[in-house]
Amino acid sequence: MKKRIWFIINPISGVRRKDDIPALISRYLNHEHFSFEIQYTQHKGHAVELAKNAVQLGIDIVCAVGGDGSVHEVGTALIGTQTSLAVIPIGSGNGLARHMFIPRDVKKAIQTINHNQQIIMDTVLVNDQPFLGVGGYGLDAIIAKKFDEDHKRGFWTYVKHVFKEFFRYNPMNISIDTNGEVKKLPVVLCTIANTSEFGNGFKVSPKSDATDGKLELFLLKPFSLFGIPKMIYQFFTGRSDQSVYSEIISFQNAKISIPNGVAHHDGEPLTVLHELNVRVVPQSLHIIVGQK
């Protein structure tokens, strides 16, 4: 029996045109193994509604065609179900797709679906808010908010906001209770990582594994301006854990106190409580992955 797939396309994500995607799906998807329908999102949050409807209808696979926001909406709606997530990454960062070795070329991403190599990944719950890959509560949350408000998308728009916010950001004082140990310290980044990177190759927690039943808390402490070039190099070469300014704590449950509620989950800005109860939800999402 053929597996049924819904492709949920976000027509405004990223910088790539979407007009040719239905034809590419029709051309490269293996029609002997899959039947498909295409759905278009009409507003923010619509992908959640569509994905939940797909689960109710018993659709086997729901593919998010878009950026990290689209993947977040579709993926969180599939947590705890038997419906699998697939991704055609055409957004600005594509953090989860990069971690899962899903090609950014549309044709190759469709062929990855044909191979249907699946894992069951862990997800994250912060208070009552789920996410898949990375959640941030420091400078990255401010940047995510500014990027979301910008009418232009793409890597260089993101870089623009990084530099604008970097020189005006003051470190925040946080309190962390992980594994029974309480710490209070000033940080620039306070990031919960289930997967390794924000996107665009910027790896915040290079050793994170979404199938190990654990999360990593990445802390970037205040740093000297002279240390910036080396630190940037370490982030983009998967060595951020080697920085003298970084600390990574593995955990399953944590309580984190932050001074404000600005946050992002999978790159999507949101407001959270000042007290965060964080836990891993092991093996809670089926996902199609690429080849290493």
ABEGO torsion letter per residue (X at the ends): XBBBBBBBBBAABEABBAAAAAAAAAAABBAAABBBBBBBBABBGAAAAAAAAAAAAGBABBBBBEBAAAAAAAAAAABGBABBBBBBBABAAGAAAAAAGBBABAAAAAAAAAAGBBBBBBBBBBEABBBAABBBABAAAAAAAAAAABABBEAAAAAAAAAAAAAABBBBBBBBBBGGBBBBBBBABBBBBABABAEGGBBABAABBAAAGBBBBBBBBBBBAAAAAAAAAAAAAGAAAABAABBBBBBABBBBBBABABBBBGGBBBBBBABBBBBBBBGABBBBBBBX
